[in-house]
Amino acid sequence: MGNYRVPAKFLFSHILKCKILEPSAITKNTIEIGSKYSPDFVCTPFKYTLGTLIEDLDNGADTVVQFGGGCRYGYYFELQEQILRDLEYNFQYINLVTEGRTDIKKIYKDLKSIDKKFNPIKALYYLLITKNIVKYMDTVDDYIRHNIGFSDFKRMQKLNSKMLYEFETAKGYFDVKRIYKKYFEKIKAIPVNKPDNCLKVGIIGELYTIMEPFANYFLEDELAKHNIEITRFTNAHYLLFEKHKKIKQYLKNTPQITYTMGADASDNIGRTLEMCKEGYDGIIHIKSTFCTPEIGAMPIINQICKEYKVPIIFFSFDANTSETGIKTRLEAFYDMLEMRKKL
């Protein structure tokens, strides 16, 4: 999912004595394999992750570690494992988070089964460093996202890639901090020519489709071509360390919702109201096909946007989505926003 393989590899390579195989980059072949062995009406991230698992096992992995989620993603573990067993793959399957809950004793036992010399104190130290890597990554990504439409996109991306590479080989806490400061300063030194009245668009939706660029056909890059300031709230640091508190605020301050609707639905409704009040020029909602929580949230999001007269466009992505169709709709949405801005 995006570049989060970097902190994952950093953590596990330091706390476990075993070879860490990086997941292959997602390709059309990944989706085709995942779709072939998945139930037809399962949500799209299931197909992406199943295809990735099959490719990883074919590349020699004998142990798979997965993190569950707060919607159907929390149940991927059981179904994907059964599918892979039926395909006669022989492997150890470990799920560290199930239905959004963690069991410290179970995690300790599972990691001990991989490495008998697993040291929990050492693991806590590297977990803290990994947390910082995630925070630094997301901070830099947010800055780039806000400015790539008005700067040298390739230079920013190149420096970001170098930072991620050095994170993988960082020696400790202070080394990670040094790498972050070095590259963030270089990125911020790149000239940004952004007008005060530029178009401002917020992106909300289902977390996997938002955070994995291949899953949304690199939608953010397409937006940047039109000189748009992009805001995307969902990232790993937010999901892990900020969302729980933020959801409580949304339930208190958003009259359209009084309870959590599962996954990112309530969060996206609260974000919509927030962006409408802040004067965003437009909102883009993206999700995977058959994402039930987002389907429930869409009518409420649409009603809020109508009330505040803020344009919104909805995209659903699956294995058969047309990239040309997405780009055509995106260009039409941009043209409409630009015309409204000139009025």
N, C-alpha and C positions, 0 to 999 in steps of 0.2 A: 504494500500500500504506500504509494509515493516513495519518498526517500527514507522511510522509517526502518528499512532494513539496516541502515547504518548504526543507530543506537542499539538495535537488537543484536547485531553481530558483535558490537563492542562489549555489551554486557555478557553474553554467553561465552565469548572467547576468553573472557577474563575469569569467569567463575566456574567454568567446566573444562576439564581436560579432555577435549574431543575435537574433531575437525568440524568446523562450522561451514556448511555449504550455503552460499548465498542463493536465494531464490532467483530463477531466471527472470529476465524482464518479460512482462506480459506482451504477448503477440496475438495475432488472429488465431494461430494454432492453439494457443492456450485456451482461448474461448471455445474453439471448436471441440477440443477434447473434453473440456468441462461440461459443455452443453450436451455432448453425446451421452454422457453417463449420469446426468442430473435429471431429476423429475422436471417435466415440461414447465410447470407453473411455479417453480421455486424462484425466489428473488435472485436477481442477476449476480450479486456478489458471491453467492453459493457456487455458481458456475465458474466464476473467475478463480476463486480460491481452490476449488476442486481440481481445475485444470493445472493450476500452479503446483498443487501437491503431487499430481501424477507426474509432471515433468521433473520435480525434485526427486521423487522416488526412482524414476528412470535414470537420473543422474547419479544415483548411488546413495542417497540418504537412507538411513535405517531407523532414524528416530525423528518424529515430527512433533514440534511444540506449537500449540495454538492458544490464542487468547479468545475467550468467549465474548458475548456482547449482551446488550439489554433488550433485544427483540428476538426474532427467529435466529439471528446469528448465534445466540446462546445455545441453540440446539444443533448447530452445524456438526459439532463434534461427533455425536452418535451416528447421524445419518451418513456423513462423509466417511467415517471409519468403516461402516458396514459396506458401503459401495466399494471402497478400496480393498476390503477383505474379499468381497465377491469377485474382484478383479485379480485375486490371488497375489496381492502384494503382502510381503512379510515385513512388518515394521512395528516399532513401539510408538504409540500415539499418546501424547501427554497434553491435557487441557489445563492450563493454569488458572483460568477464570471461567466459571460456568454461570450463566444467567446473571452476569454482572456481580457475582459474589466470589470472594477468594477464601480459601482455606489454607492458612499458613502451614499447618501440619501436613496437609496433602502435598502442597508445593515442595516442602522440604523432602518428603518421602520420594516424590517423583524425580526431583533433581539428584537425589542420592542414588537413585536407580541408574542414572546415567553415569555419574562419577562418585564412586564410594568415598573419595576424599573431599567431597563438596564441603566448603567452609561457609556457614551462614554469616559470620562476621565480615569476612571478605566480600561476600555477596552484597551485603548491605552498603558497604563502602562504594562498590562499583555501581550499585543501583542508584545511589545519590549522584554519582557522576553522570550516569545515563539520563537521569531526570534533567540535569543541566544541559546535556547535549540536545535533548528534545526541546527544551525551552529556547536555547540559542538558535536551533534550526528554525523554529516557528517564528521567532522574532525577526530573523533575517528574511524569511519567506514573506512575512507580512509587509516588510519594507519594500521588497522587490515587487510584490503584487500591487502596491499602491503607486509604484513609480515606473514600471516597465513600459507603460504606454507613452512615456515622455522622456525616455532615456535610452542608452545603449543596452538593449535587452541581452544581446549575446555576451557582452562583457560581464554583466551582472551574473548571468547564469554560469559563465566559465569560472568566475571567482567563487561562486556558491559551491560548485562542484569540487573545486580545490579544497575548500573548507571541509566539506563532507569527507573527502579522502583523508585529510589529516586527522579528522576526528576518529576515524577507524584505527589509526595507529598511535593515538594519543597515549601518553605514559601515565597520566593521572589527573587529579582535580585541577591543579593550576595550569597544566599544559592545555587542557580543554578550554579553560578561560582565556588563555593567551591566544590560542588559535581563533577563537570567536572574535575577540577584540581586533586582531590583526586583519581578518578578512572583512568584518563589518565596517571598519574604517575605510578600507579600500573600496568597498561597494558604495558607501555613502559619499566617497570622493568623486564618483562618476557624476558629471553634470546632469541635472534634471531640469527640463524646460516645461514646467507644468503651469498652465494658466489658472487663475483663481476661480474661474467659472467653468472648469472642465466637467464633463459628464461623470457622475458618480453612481456606480452600480454595485449593489450588494448581492452576494451569492449565498443561498441557503439550500437546505435539502438533506438527503440521506448521506450519512458520513462517508461510506466507502466510495460512492460515486463521486462525491466532492473531492476526496483526498487522493484518489488514484487517477492521475491525469489520463491514462489510457481508457479508463472507464467512461470518461466524459468527452473523449475525443479532443483533449487538450483545449477545452473551452476557454480557459483563462488566457492562453496565448492568442486565441482568435480575438478576444475582447481587446487585448493590448494593442492589436494592429489598428484599432479604431480610436486610439488615444482616449481610453476610458480609465478612470481611477477605479480599481477593483478592491472591494472589501469582502473577504471570506472569513467568517468567524470560527468555523469548525476546524480545529487541528488537534493533534494528539495531546498537547499540553492542556488545552481547554477541556477536552473530554476526560482526561485523567484527574485534573487537579482543580478545575474551576466550575465545571458544568453543574455539579450537585448544588452548589450555593446559588448559582445563577438561576437555576430552575425554580428555586423557592421564591426568588424575587419576581420572576415572571408570573408565577401562580398568584402572587399577591397583587401585582400591578397591571395584569392583563385581564380585563373583564371577560374576554372571549373564552378563557379557559379557567377551570377551577380544580382540575386534577391532571396528573401526568397521563399522556396518551400513548406512552411507549416510545422507545428509541429516541429520535430527535424531533418528534412531532410538536410537542409543547414548546420546546426550545425555538423551533422555527416560527411558530406563531408569535411568540414573544419578540423575536428578532424583527419580524415583519412590522409589528406595531412600533417598535423602537426606530427602525429605519424610516418609516413613514413620517414620524414626528420630527426626525432629524433632517428631512428634506432631500432624501436620496432621489435621483432622477429615475431610477428604475430598479427592479428586483428580478433576479433569475432564480427560479426554483428547479433543482435537478434531483432526480431520484432514479433508482433502478425500477424496472418494470416489476409489478406485483409487490411493491413495498407497501404493506398494509398501513402502518402508522402514517406515512406521508400521504397516502390516498385519503385518509381520514382528516388530515390537516389542511389539504388543499382548498376545500370550499371555504373554510374559515379565513385562510390567508387571502384568498381572492376577495372575500367580502371586506376585509380590512383595507386592501389596496383600492377597492372601489370607493370606500368611504373617504379615503384621503387623496383620491385621484392620483395614485402612483401606479404607473404601468408595471405589469408583471407578466412574465412568460414562463411556461412550464415545459420542462423537457423530461422525457422518460427514456432511459437507455436499457437496451438488452443486446443480446448477441447479434440480432438482425437489424439494429438501428442503422439508418442511412446517414453516413457522415455528411454527404452532400445536402441532405435535407436539413440537418442540424445547422450547417453553415448558412444555408439560405434563410432559414427562420431567424437566425442570429443577426444577419445583415439587415433584414427587414425591421427587426426590433431596434437596432442601432439607428437606422434611418428615421424611425418614428421618434426616438428619444431626441435626436438632433433637431428635428423640426420643432418639437415641443420646446426645446431650449431656446430657440430663436424667436419664439412668440413673445 
